[in-house]
């Protein structure tokens, strides 16, 4: 099979599928972390979501534990002592204080996650041009100065006991993905 100049070989495409699959898992986890719709369910799955996020970045072969993750792990320990209902109530109260920024962040993360899922499908189907175009589009959503960055800054500065650490985790993941 003949390839055009600049077209990656099959091995490179397999690598991109693997990396994009990890990115899709990470964005899917961030999507769950930013979803304050059912704080009871959020509190129940927080420990699993933290673990899933760590697994999703493992391809980088780095110990990625930003401050936001450490703060969320502290909330998990609190829930073990006081019960998950306490964490759900804390998340509910904090969500009310963090609006409308929390809802906006949830929509923004959902948009990026959907694009990453579409990019993954393109890589899996060997549609390199579409995959690359989608990746460039995603960068436009998350680079410095973007709406996402503004929302993260507002939520982090709000210092809510639950959602500020979530914003820190999203911001740390963006740094990991973009270098910015």
N, C-alpha and C positions, 0 to 999 in steps of 0.2 A: 504494500500500500504506500503510495506516494503522499507526502505531506507538504503543505505550503510552508514557505519560510515563516518562522515565528510560531508555528503550530507545535504545541508540545507533543512529545511522543506518548505512547500508551502508559509508560511507567510514570511519567509526570502527571498525567491525567488521573491515574490511580491515587497518587499522592494527594492531589488536589481534592479528590473525592473524600479521602480519609480526613484531611484537614477540615474541609467544609462540613463533614458530618460532625466533627467535634465542635465546630463553631455553631452548628445548628443546635446541638445539645446545650451548649452554653447559653445561647440566646433564648432557647425554650425555657431553660431554668430561670434566667433573668426575667422572662415574661411571667412566670409563676411567682417569683419574688416580688414583682411590682404590682401584682393583682391583689388589691385590697377588697375585692368584692365580697369574699367570704373569709373573714379573719379567722374563724374557727378552723376551716380547712387549711388556711395559710399557716397557722400555728402548728397544726398537726404535721404538716409536711416540711417545715422549716429545716429540721435536722437532715432529712433526706436531700432537700434541695441544695444545702451547703455541700454535702458530699458529692452530689451530681455535678455541681459546678467545678469542684476540685478535679473530678474525673475528666470533665470536658476540656480542661486546660492541661491535662497530663501530657499531651503530645508535645508540649513545649519543654518537657523534662525540667521543669522548674518547680520549686516549692512556692506556690502562689497563695499567700494568705494575707491579703491587705487588711488594713485596720477594720474596714467594714465587716469583713468575714469574722474577725476576732470578736467584734461587738455582737454580731448575730449569734456566734457560738456562746457568748455569755448569756444571751436571751434563752438559748436552748437549755443551758444549765439551770437558769432561773425556772424555766417551765418544768424541769425534772423535780425541783424542790417544791414549787407552789402549784403545779398542775398546769396543763396546757390551756385550761379555761382562763387562767390568769393572763397568760401570754396573749390569748385571743382578745381579751378585754383591753389589754394594754395596746395592742395593735389597732383595735377599733377606735379607742380614744385618740391615739396618735394619728390615725387616718383622717379623722374629722379635722384635726388641727393642721394637717398637711395639704388639705384641698385648697385650690383646684390643681395644685402642682403634681400631686401623686397620680391623679387620674390622667393628666397630660403625659407624665413619664410612662405610665402603663401603655397608653396609645402609641407613644413613640417607640418603645421597646417592641411592642407587637408588630409595628410596621417593619422594623429592621428584621425581626425574626421571620416574618413572612417572606421578605426579600431573600434572606439567607436560605430558607427552605426552597425557594424557586431556583436560587443559584445552585443548590445541591442537586436538584433534579436535572438542571442543565449539565452539570459536570458528569452526573451518572449516565446521561444520554450521549455524552461526548460532544455536546454543543458548546465548544470552548468560547466562541465569540459572545454568545448570550451570557455565559457564566462570568466572563471577564467584565462585560458591560454592567451586569448586576452588581458585581463587587465594587466597581467604580461608583455606581449609584449609591451603594450603602455608605461608602466613605463620605459622600456629600451629605448624608444625613447625620453623621456622627463626628465630623472633624471639629476642631476648635472654632468657636464662634457660632456653632450650629444651635438650633433650638433645643436639641437634647442637652447640650452642654449647659445652656442657660437654666433649664429645668433642674438639672443635677445640682448646679450651684445653689439655686434657691432652696431646694430640699435639704441639702447638706447644711446650709446656713440656718435652717429652721430649727435644727437641733432637737428634732422629735426623737424619742427613745427607740423607735423601731424603724421609721422610714428614712431618717438621715443615714443610718448605717447601710440600708438598702441602696440609697443613692450613692454612697461611697463605693459599694461593691460594683454597681453598674459603671461608675466612673473609672474604677481600677481596671475593670474588664476592657473598657474602651481604650485605656492607655495601653493595655496589653496588645490589643488588636491593631491599634493605629500608630502607637508610638507617640501620641500627642495627649 
